[in-house]
């Protein structure tokens, strides 16, 4: 049975609306949970920067800026705030003292683990009832979204 043009359009609209709604809801939940936690001094944007540094330990500011598709200047202001708040530290590279690497402090690692646990539960809920082939399709769809975001942000 082939899907009609109207059915495909309805599916596209549903997916588009769902992506926007899911993003908004996750951000609201994270902001709400931050306000209730011991990490009240951090914004959702800073939370995601801590998460990225946790995933990419000991990267330079330039490397993290590339990963996040941000300018180095924009990123530096956020890094300065996170360092002042005690979530990250800058470490001089032992081989080349001109290179500064980013790392999480113990407070930053604690926040990273809590945020990672939230996202793990989110993914488990998302994949509930899916089998291997369906998970592979979901993964490919997300790779396609990441590729699109990369293409758009590179312009």
BAFI-3210 file (N, C-alpha, C; in Angstrom, 3 decimals, decimal comma, padded with zeros to 6 digits):
// residues 155
n [1|2|3|4|5|6|7|8|9|10|11|12|13|14|15|16|17|18|19|20|21|22|23|24|25|26|27|28|29|30|31|32|33|34|35|36|37|38|39|40|41|42|43|44|45|46|47|48|49|50|51|52|53|54|55|56|57|58|59|60|61|62|63|64|65|66|67|68|69|70|71|72|73|74|75|76|77|78|79|80|81|82|83|84|85|86|87|88|89|90|91|92|93|94|95|96|97|98|99|100|101|102|103|104|105|106|107|108|109|110|111|112|113|114|115|116|117|118|119|120|121|122|123|124|125|126|127|128|129|130|131|132|133|134|135|136|137|138|139|140|141|142|143|144|145|146|147|148|149|150|151|152|153|154|155]
n.u [000,845|000,724|001,614|-000,417|-000,033|-001,093|-001,075|001,669|002,473|001,108|002,440|005,037|004,498|003,655|006,034|007,784|006,484|006,548|009,316|010,011|008,326|009,211|011,884|011,398|009,969|011,852|013,838|012,348|011,837|014,454|015,343|013,557|014,204|016,852|016,500|015,395|017,438|020,750|022,266|021,579|022,727|023,258|022,599|020,378|021,678|024,355|024,465|024,344|026,738|028,538|027,919|028,837|031,600|032,111|031,674|033,717|036,373|039,232|039,549|040,389|039,425|038,872|038,355|036,057|034,350|034,080|032,773|030,344|029,513|029,867|031,044|034,385|034,578|031,958|031,738|033,842|032,994|030,932|032,421|034,063|032,158|031,353|033,749|034,164|032,011|032,757|032,516|034,062|037,517|040,537|043,243|046,699|048,375|050,735|052,668|052,717|052,797|051,365|048,885|045,636|043,583|040,215|038,438|036,274|035,462|035,154|032,592|031,492|031,624|029,800|027,401|027,380|027,068|024,499|022,949|023,464|022,267|019,568|019,144|019,660|017,493|015,489|016,069|015,750|012,999|012,048|012,770|011,336|009,767|010,713|012,311|015,449|015,842|014,090|015,242|017,667|016,695|015,690|018,078|019,391|017,699|018,174|020,880|020,651|019,321|021,306|023,280|021,954|021,702|024,405|025,052|023,433|024,335|026,905|026,794]
n.v [-001,175|002,099|005,281|008,170|011,428|013,396|012,032|011,677|014,363|015,090|013,433|014,536|017,124|016,473|015,361|017,564|019,459|017,961|017,726|020,392|020,849|018,865|019,669|022,205|021,370|019,736|021,628|023,297|021,505|020,918|023,491|023,970|021,851|022,523|024,885|023,805|022,334|021,870|023,297|025,957|028,231|028,122|028,321|026,856|026,818|026,999|024,597|022,731|023,293|022,482|019,775|019,149|019,637|017,676|015,400|015,688|015,739|017,611|019,084|021,866|025,367|026,206|023,739|022,880|024,969|024,456|021,966|022,718|024,505|027,286|030,683|031,435|033,618|033,955|031,559|031,798|033,776|032,391|030,263|031,635|032,429|029,881|028,966|030,845|030,199|027,747|025,319|024,484|024,111|025,541|024,061|024,036|022,729|020,164|019,453|021,519|024,595|026,756|025,907|025,601|023,513|022,372|021,327|019,538|020,485|018,978|019,705|020,325|017,783|016,392|017,715|017,105|014,275|014,089|015,375|013,754|011,380|012,127|012,471|009,891|008,479|009,728|008,866|006,091|006,003|007,017|005,016|002,859|-000,180|-000,374|-002,286|-003,743|-003,089|-000,855|000,917|001,370|002,770|005,043|006,064|006,654|008,642|010,660|011,129|012,184|014,575|015,837|016,134|017,918|020,159|020,742|021,464|023,740|025,460|025,874|027,668]
n.w [000,000|-000,958|000,321|000,203|-001,319|000,368|002,814|003,204|003,349|005,692|007,524|007,350|008,326|010,916|011,993|011,795|013,494|015,842|016,357|016,959|019,168|020,969|021,399|022,629|024,927|026,250|026,831|028,573|030,683|031,507|032,304|034,402|036,158|036,719|038,206|040,500|041,513|042,983|041,288|040,652|039,643|036,960|033,448|030,947|028,501|029,310|030,700|028,608|027,387|029,368|029,241|026,655|026,936|028,811|027,242|025,402|026,569|027,509|025,164|023,030|023,150|020,530|019,267|020,645|019,955|017,219|017,303|018,455|016,622|016,945|017,234|018,264|019,941|021,008|022,392|024,243|026,080|027,402|028,451|030,231|032,150|033,091|034,168|036,189|037,812|038,684|037,246|035,094|034,128|032,904|031,366|031,017|028,275|028,498|026,615|024,755|025,775|024,891|024,239|025,463|027,245|027,822|030,697|032,948|036,269|039,567|040,390|037,896|036,682|038,239|037,583|034,839|034,900|036,041|034,103|031,902|032,795|032,791|030,019|029,172|030,268|028,809|026,172|026,510|027,008|024,608|022,814|023,646|023,077|020,513|017,943|016,791|013,898|013,698|015,511|014,210|011,965|013,227|014,227|011,813|010,855|012,734|012,265|009,715|010,369|011,927|009,935|008,223|009,907|010,226|007,584|007,188|009,209|008,383|006,380]
ca.u [000,000|001,509|001,058|-000,811|000,685|-001,637|-000,593|003,094|002,528|000,668|003,541|006,103|004,066|003,686|007,436|008,297|005,893|007,020|010,706|009,989|007,686|010,098|012,995|010,889|009,623|013,091|014,456|011,556|012,079|015,819|015,403|012,815|014,999|018,023|016,073|015,109|018,632|021,845|022,956|020,708|023,493|023,619|021,512|020,280|022,738|025,604|024,346|024,710|028,169|029,180|027,730|029,752|032,969|032,189|031,793|034,947|037,328|040,578|039,579|040,668|038,270|038,600|037,749|034,691|033,586|033,754|031,779|029,069|029,249|029,810|032,283|035,245|034,242|030,714|032,038|034,746|032,198|030,262|033,454|034,471|031,109|031,420|034,957|033,908|031,042|033,395|032,139|035,140|038,847|041,396|044,495|047,776|048,877|052,116|053,569|052,788|052,241|050,484|047,574|044,835|042,519|039,076|038,081|035,279|035,852|034,309|031,225|031,084|031,404|028,551|026,333|027,421|026,477|023,056|022,357|023,575|021,258|018,272|019,062|019,600|016,091|014,732|016,301|015,116|011,558|011,841|012,975|010,520|008,980|011,354|013,235|016,728|015,709|013,449|016,246|018,597|016,026|015,667|019,453|019,659|016,943|018,883|022,106|020,222|019,055|022,619|023,905|021,255|022,088|025,772|025,028|022,814|025,181|028,174|026,558]
ca.v [000,000|003,317|006,439|009,253|012,694|014,057|011,293|011,999|015,751|015,069|012,852|015,545|018,181|015,920|015,237|018,918|020,006|017,169|018,095|021,701|020,685|018,071|020,544|023,186|020,692|019,313|022,832|023,716|020,551|021,111|024,758|023,780|020,975|023,287|025,805|023,020|021,584|022,622|023,994|027,085|029,342|027,807|028,385|025,651|026,930|026,629|023,169|021,980|023,490|021,554|018,429|019,001|019,528|016,346|014,411|015,940|016,165|018,098|019,745|023,296|026,228|026,150|022,444|022,878|025,906|023,743|020,939|023,381|025,422|028,634|031,449|031,336|034,735|033,618|030,461|032,269|034,449|031,342|029,528|032,487|032,299|028,540|028,883|031,670|029,470|026,533|024,112|024,067|024,673|025,567|023,377|024,241|021,501|019,937|019,370|022,837|025,480|027,744|025,282|025,497|022,516|022,543|020,136|019,761|020,362|017,966|020,242|020,157|016,356|016,033|018,228|016,323|012,959|014,259|015,707|012,545|010,436|012,604|012,172|008,432|008,111|010,239|007,965|004,812|006,187|007,221|003,756|001,808|-000,937|-000,443|-003,393|-003,362|-002,345|000,440|001,766|001,774|003,807|006,250|006,568|007,262|009,900|011,647|011,465|013,083|015,881|016,418|016,548|019,124|021,260|021,070|022,160|025,059|026,315|026,139|028,748]
ca.w [000,000|-001,059|001,007|-000,705|-001,151|001,562|003,986|003,362|003,827|007,092|008,299|007,404|009,245|012,271|012,412|011,981|014,715|016,983|016,656|017,630|020,473|021,825|021,793|023,593|026,182|026,928|027,392|029,734|031,771|032,016|033,034|035,643|037,026|037,156|039,273|041,707|041,926|043,592|040,204|040,315|039,064|035,576|032,472|030,112|027,495|029,983|030,990|027,411|027,173|030,319|028,689|025,511|027,453|029,408|026,168|024,637|027,588|027,144|023,856|023,104|022,882|019,081|018,949|021,183|019,117|015,970|017,630|018,716|015,511|017,498|017,082|019,437|020,829|021,716|023,308|025,303|027,110|028,183|029,202|031,352|033,172|033,691|034,996|037,381|038,633|039,189|036,514|034,195|034,341|031,717|031,720|030,055|027,674|028,943|025,459|024,123|026,790|024,250|024,066|026,683|027,114|028,719|031,465|033,986|037,670|040,209|040,312|036,505|036,419|038,916|036,727|033,598|035,163|036,254|032,807|031,085|033,284|032,283|028,594|029,019|030,513|027,673|025,042|026,826|026,823|023,168|022,086|024,257|022,128|019,195|017,737|016,184|012,636|013,933|016,160|013,149|011,178|014,063|014,240|010,509|010,791|013,548|011,526|008,652|010,988|012,252|008,669|007,772|010,810|009,848|006,292|007,358|010,056|007,680|005,400]
c.u [000,892|000,802|000,705|000,013|000,218|-001,161|000,868|003,249|002,139|001,762|004,687|005,742|004,099|005,114|008,031|007,782|006,408|008,458|010,774|009,433|008,592|011,262|012,539|010,606|010,869|013,770|013,698|011,808|013,459|015,931|014,694|013,616|016,253|017,640|015,808|016,362|019,645|022,622|022,138|021,413|023,810|022,386|021,480|021,371|024,091|025,617|024,788|026,181|028,964|029,077|028,700|031,193|033,156|032,351|033,143|036,013|038,675|040,667|039,918|039,378|037,892|037,907|036,303|033,807|033,174|032,662|030,394|028,643|029,003|031,094|033,075|034,911|032,999|030,975|032,875|033,987|031,493|031,256|033,912|033,463|031,183|032,651|034,761|032,963|031,587|033,046|033,235|036,455|039,582|042,748|045,519|048,290|050,359|053,105|053,776|052,055|051,347|049,061|046,886|043,690|041,440|038,773|037,030|035,928|034,982|032,843|030,672|030,793|030,105|027,349|026,244|026,737|024,953|022,357|022,379|022,509|019,860|018,115|019,004|018,162|015,205|014,859|015,635|013,599|011,220|011,881|012,152|009,667|009,576|012,239|014,490|016,606|015,074|014,423|017,257|017,990|015,977|017,052|019,782|018,920|017,654|020,206|021,765|019,954|020,373|023,328|023,271|021,663|023,522|025,844|024,506|023,732|026,521|028,040|026,852]
c.v [001,239|004,463|007,507|010,496|013,421|013,370|011,623|013,416|015,819|014,492|013,856|016,647|017,708|015,868|016,615|019,524|019,281|017,532|019,416|021,561|019,920|018,926|021,534|022,540|020,261|020,521|023,311|022,804|020,786|022,409|024,649|022,937|021,689|024,183|025,071|022,361|022,469|023,423|025,198|028,203|029,153|027,904|027,075|025,657|026,522|025,140|022,342|022,167|022,584|020,133|018,177|018,852|018,169|015,249|014,495|016,507|016,547|018,650|021,223|024,080|026,172|024,847|022,380|023,820|025,230|022,702|021,571|024,336|026,840|029,368|031,315|032,434|034,472|032,553|030,938|032,957|033,429|030,545|030,334|032,405|030,950|028,375|029,660|030,951|028,140|025,243|023,593|024,671|024,640|025,010|023,614|022,893|021,342|019,878|020,721|023,819|026,575|027,217|025,146|024,527|022,773|021,228|020,514|019,664|019,268|018,415|020,076|018,705|015,877|016,495|017,422|014,966|013,048|014,538|014,488|011,528|010,833|012,228|010,669|007,944|008,552|009,307|006,610|004,891|006,299|005,891|002,596|001,139|-001,044|-001,685|-002,866|-002,589|-000,958|001,414|002,249|002,870|005,126|006,891|007,260|008,590|010,996|012,059|012,441|014,490|016,575|016,912|017,840|020,323|021,704|021,862|023,582|025,985|026,636|027,295|030,099]
c.w [000,000|-000,347|-000,024|-000,405|000,110|002,844|004,265|003,907|005,306|007,992|008,447|008,400|010,693|012,794|012,685|013,280|015,958|017,353|017,410|019,040|021,444|022,317|022,868|024,949|026,959|027,567|028,625|030,935|032,365|032,815|034,381|036,638|037,553|038,328|040,578|042,292|042,641|042,562|039,722|039,568|037,586|034,672|031,678|029,041|028,097|030,329|029,789|027,046|028,116|029,771|027,534|025,971|028,122|028,373|025,456|025,569|026,975|025,733|024,075|022,862|021,408|018,702|019,440|020,370|017,811|016,211|017,783|017,604|016,012|017,163|018,384|020,448|021,654|022,762|024,490|026,425|028,003|029,017|030,408|032,487|033,873|034,567|036,296|038,349|039,148|038,473|035,590|034,655|033,014|032,145|030,621|029,585|028,031|027,784|024,782|025,032|026,206|024,118|025,422|026,410|028,157|029,424|032,504|035,357|038,288|040,194|038,894|036,162|037,062|038,081|035,433|033,797|035,338|034,923|031,887|031,492|032,792|030,817|028,334|029,227|029,347|026,465|025,291|026,605|025,336|022,412|022,634|023,184|020,733|019,118|017,032|014,878|012,817|014,592|015,128|012,272|011,943|014,081|012,922|010,363|011,578|012,905|010,398|009,197|011,328|010,996|008,163|008,608|010,468|008,558|006,438|008,162|009,386|006,693|005,991]
res [x|x|x|x|x|x|x|x|x|x|x|x|x|x|x|x|x|x|x|x|x|x|x|x|x|x|x|x|x|x|x|x|x|x|x|x|x|x|x|x|x|x|x|x|x|x|x|x|x|x|x|x|x|x|x|x|x|x|x|x|x|x|x|x|x|x|x|x|x|x|x|x|x|x|x|x|x|x|x|x|x|x|x|x|x|x|x|x|x|x|x|x|x|x|x|x|x|x|x|x|x|x|x|x|x|x|x|x|x|x|x|x|x|x|x|x|x|x|x|x|x|x|x|x|x|x|x|x|x|x|x|x|x|x|x|x|x|x|x|x|x|x|x|x|x|x|x|x|x|x|x|x|x|x|x]
***
